[in-house]
Amino acid sequence: MQSRAALVLIALSCAGLCRASESGSPIEKVVHLLVDLQAKIKNDGANEKALYEKYSCWCTSMTSKKGKAIEEAKDELKKLGNKIQSLRSKVAKLSSEINDAAKDMVDSHADQQKATLAREKENAAFTATRAEMGQALQSLGQALKMLKMAPEFLQTTQALSTEAADTIRSAIDAIPEKALGSLPAPKLAQLQTIGTALADGKYSPAYGSLVNILEEMYKTFSSDLEKETSTEGKTNTNYEDLMNTKVK
């Protein structure tokens, strides 16, 4: 661009020397146009150079910024990739835990049903035992009361009244088979003998030992019922605790 301008200047100089006398001529006008064009070209060149330098600076700056942003993005992508892998592992672990928890829930529900069924059977057995022992205690108490109210029957061979015989026989009949089975053989034989004699309306002073037998059984039943009630309470508490644990 500068060489071209130099050639233009040389041409203009030669033209000016050759035609100095032709002031205001068409050639002079062309020379002026060329000079103006040269000035404009120089000015445009300067503007373009400034624009180029500005754009070059911007490109350099943006290249640096974009390069840094790309490197940061690469680092971020790497971090995100690692996090994704970590979360995948966590998802797999949690999925396994969910499956295990679901299985535990099914097993827990089955255990609850099994425990509830067992508890219902235990409670039913306790209720039956309590009713049986309660009836036996009531009958024994009435029989002992009857015998202690009529001590003369223990000293004579006088026959017991029908009411007394029925009361004592009812007390003997109310004794649970389990309790009878736990009696020593001599006492069981004596009790059976007394029951048979009472059924026949007979009585012997030797039967006075009946009071001792009935009193001993009354104490035993009272103690057993207390133990059964305590055991039932503890068993029910354990059942409730188990249910709470299973529900949680």
Wavefront OBJ file of the C-alpha trace (Angstrom):
o trace
v 0.000 0.000 0.000
v 2.880 2.436 0.788
v 4.710 1.528 -2.531
v 1.562 2.308 -4.458
v 1.303 5.679 -2.735
v 4.949 6.437 -3.585
v 4.365 5.659 -7.264
v 1.326 7.903 -7.252
v 3.376 10.731 -5.728
v 6.157 10.293 -8.337
v 3.620 10.328 -11.152
v 1.991 13.422 -9.744
v 5.357 15.142 -9.403
v 6.290 14.419 -13.003
v 2.946 15.607 -14.233
v 3.351 18.778 -12.236
v 6.787 19.503 -13.758
v 5.648 18.818 -17.269
v 2.520 20.880 -17.132
v 3.217 23.549 -14.559
v 1.849 26.110 -16.889
v -1.405 24.325 -17.298
v -2.892 25.393 -13.970
v -6.568 24.503 -13.616
v -6.413 22.071 -16.439
v -8.154 18.651 -16.450
v -4.863 17.007 -15.618
v -4.454 19.208 -12.605
v -7.925 18.267 -11.519
v -7.079 14.595 -11.869
v -3.932 15.206 -9.858
v -6.017 16.794 -7.120
v -8.420 13.876 -7.192
v -5.538 11.450 -6.907
v -4.060 13.417 -4.023
v -7.441 13.392 -2.251
v -7.785 9.702 -2.989
v -4.332 9.107 -1.556
v -5.265 10.980 1.603
v -8.481 9.005 1.873
v -6.640 5.734 1.320
v -4.142 6.648 3.999
v -6.935 7.594 6.374
v -8.875 4.407 5.591
v -5.716 2.393 6.047
v -5.114 4.009 9.423
v -8.717 3.305 10.428
v -8.481 -0.269 9.231
v -5.191 -0.706 11.035
v -6.708 0.644 14.269
v -9.778 -1.571 13.784
v -7.574 -4.572 13.069
v -5.447 -3.935 16.142
v -8.603 -3.536 18.243
v -10.123 -6.704 16.799
v -6.795 -8.537 17.183
v -6.641 -7.473 20.836
v -10.226 -8.578 21.327
v -9.502 -11.912 19.682
v -6.421 -12.430 21.834
v -8.362 -11.521 24.969
v -11.380 -13.685 24.038
v -9.098 -16.581 23.067
v -7.485 -16.401 26.487
v -10.852 -16.133 28.234
v -12.454 -18.898 26.175
v -9.421 -21.114 26.650
v -9.643 -20.619 30.406
v -13.428 -21.219 30.297
v -12.892 -24.407 28.294
v -10.358 -25.684 30.805
v -12.720 -24.839 33.663
v -15.565 -26.567 31.832
v -13.385 -29.642 31.336
v -12.603 -29.694 35.060
v -16.278 -29.232 35.874
v -17.256 -32.013 33.473
v -14.731 -34.277 35.129
v -16.106 -33.429 38.563
v -19.666 -33.967 37.352
v -18.653 -37.279 35.809
v -17.147 -38.405 39.098
v -20.226 -37.202 40.971
v -22.502 -39.060 38.558
v -20.536 -42.255 39.139
v -20.710 -41.688 42.884
v -24.467 -41.061 42.718
v -24.927 -44.157 40.573
v -23.211 -46.191 43.264
v -25.368 -44.518 45.894
v -28.532 -45.194 43.874
v -27.539 -48.850 43.535
v -26.887 -49.062 47.281
v -30.173 -47.340 48.147
v -32.058 -49.551 45.687
v -30.592 -52.580 47.420
v -31.549 -51.140 50.801
v -35.085 -50.458 49.534
v -35.376 -54.048 48.336
v -34.080 -55.296 51.680
v -36.475 -52.986 53.530
v -39.396 -54.182 51.413
v -38.473 -57.789 52.194
v -38.128 -56.889 55.874
v -41.602 -55.342 55.767
v -43.068 -58.507 54.279
v -41.223 -60.674 56.806
v -42.202 -58.316 59.620
v -45.857 -58.482 58.616
v -45.684 -62.282 58.577
v -43.963 -62.264 61.991
v -46.648 -59.934 63.347
v -49.408 -62.236 62.163
v -47.618 -65.263 63.574
v -46.967 -63.528 66.909
v -50.564 -62.265 67.074
v -51.934 -65.744 66.442
v -49.654 -67.193 69.140
v -50.641 -64.399 71.554
v -54.333 -65.033 70.935
v -53.848 -68.731 71.672
v -51.850 -67.949 74.819
v -54.461 -65.482 75.997
v -57.266 -67.922 75.274
v -55.428 -70.606 77.267
v -54.882 -68.164 80.134
v -58.521 -67.095 80.086
v -59.644 -70.712 80.240
v -57.150 -71.506 83.022
v -58.168 -68.433 84.998
v -61.833 -69.339 84.686
v -61.147 -72.937 85.688
v -58.949 -72.028 88.629
v -61.321 -69.262 89.673
v -64.186 -71.742 89.742
v -62.052 -74.213 91.698
v -61.076 -71.541 94.248
v -64.697 -70.510 94.674
v -65.820 -74.105 95.180
v -62.953 -74.896 97.552
v -63.692 -71.759 99.543
v -67.353 -72.691 99.895
v -66.478 -76.266 100.914
v -63.953 -75.101 103.505
v -66.440 -72.617 104.851
v -69.067 -75.358 105.127
v -66.659 -77.757 106.885
v -65.407 -75.126 109.322
v -68.959 -74.080 110.127
v -69.846 -77.701 111.047
v -66.819 -79.044 112.972
v -68.980 -81.674 114.621
v -68.984 -83.554 111.342
v -65.270 -84.042 111.756
v -65.651 -85.664 115.167
v -68.575 -88.008 114.647
v -69.801 -90.493 112.200
v -72.917 -88.444 111.654
v -73.752 -88.175 108.007
v -73.185 -84.824 106.348
v -76.215 -82.899 105.230
v -77.083 -83.084 101.586
v -76.059 -79.437 101.195
v -72.685 -80.017 102.857
v -72.024 -83.184 100.877
v -72.957 -81.507 97.617
v -70.780 -78.507 98.394
v -67.725 -80.621 99.227
v -68.299 -82.908 96.245
v -68.625 -79.866 93.963
v -65.357 -78.549 95.342
v -63.607 -81.835 94.623
v -65.128 -82.032 91.142
v -63.997 -78.452 90.407
v -60.362 -79.297 91.020
v -58.645 -79.163 87.566
v -57.338 -82.480 86.292
v -53.890 -80.924 85.972
v -53.916 -80.127 89.681
v -55.161 -83.595 90.556
v -52.391 -85.100 88.481
v -49.785 -83.143 90.462
v -51.023 -84.481 93.825
v -49.014 -87.201 95.564
v -50.568 -90.634 95.050
v -51.659 -91.071 98.723
v -53.451 -87.727 98.790
v -55.068 -88.375 95.423
v -56.298 -91.798 96.609
v -57.619 -90.255 99.835
v -59.404 -87.523 97.911
v -60.980 -90.060 95.588
v -62.091 -92.170 98.572
v -63.653 -89.134 100.244
v -65.420 -88.156 97.024
v -66.864 -91.649 96.637
v -67.998 -91.750 100.286
v -69.638 -88.339 99.974
v -71.417 -89.444 96.845
v -72.858 -92.389 98.822
v -73.881 -90.119 101.708
v -71.358 -91.690 104.076
v -68.867 -89.976 106.316
v -66.013 -91.009 108.620
v -64.034 -88.955 111.170
v -60.958 -89.983 109.272
v -62.121 -87.655 106.551
v -61.128 -84.709 108.737
v -57.895 -84.632 106.781
v -60.051 -83.384 103.882
v -59.843 -79.908 105.368
v -56.054 -79.993 105.253
v -56.083 -81.252 101.673
v -58.573 -78.625 100.508
v -56.764 -75.824 102.337
v -53.454 -76.854 100.792
v -55.033 -76.960 97.336
v -56.705 -73.587 97.898
v -53.331 -72.017 98.724
v -51.700 -73.745 95.755
v -54.420 -72.575 93.342
v -54.234 -69.026 94.685
v -50.469 -68.981 94.195
v -50.695 -70.595 90.756
v -53.367 -68.145 89.604
v -51.245 -65.224 90.774
v -48.250 -66.604 88.862
v -50.356 -67.243 85.750
v -51.720 -63.689 85.899
v -48.210 -62.246 86.291
v -46.905 -64.380 83.425
v -49.820 -63.314 81.230
v -49.079 -59.658 81.960
v -45.378 -60.030 81.096
v -46.166 -62.047 77.972
v -48.615 -59.403 76.779
v -46.085 -56.626 77.461
v -43.451 -58.527 75.466
v -45.965 -58.966 72.654
v -46.772 -55.250 72.575
v -43.058 -54.370 72.579
v -42.497 -56.816 69.707
v -45.370 -55.280 67.736
v -44.024 -51.763 68.263
v -40.579 -52.875 67.092
v -41.992 -54.629 64.036
v -44.113 -51.597 63.107
v -41.112 -49.274 63.392
l 1 2 3 4 5 6 7 8 9 10 11 12 13 14 15 16 17 18 19 20 21 22 23 24 25 26 27 28 29 30 31 32 33 34 35 36 37 38 39 40 41 42 43 44 45 46 47 48 49 50 51 52 53 54 55 56 57 58 59 60 61 62 63 64 65 66 67 68 69 70 71 72 73 74 75 76 77 78 79 80 81 82 83 84 85 86 87 88 89 90 91 92 93 94 95 96 97 98 99 100 101 102 103 104 105 106 107 108 109 110 111 112 113 114 115 116 117 118 119 120 121 122 123 124 125 126 127 128 129 130 131 132 133 134 135 136 137 138 139 140 141 142 143 144 145 146 147 148 149 150 151 152 153 154 155 156 157 158 159 160 161 162 163 164 165 166 167 168 169 170 171 172 173 174 175 176 177 178 179 180 181 182 183 184 185 186 187 188 189 190 191 192 193 194 195 196 197 198 199 200 201 202 203 204 205 206 207 208 209 210 211 212 213 214 215 216 217 218 219 220 221 222 223 224 225 226 227 228 229 230 231 232 233 234 235 236 237 238 239 240 241 242 243 244 245 246 247 248
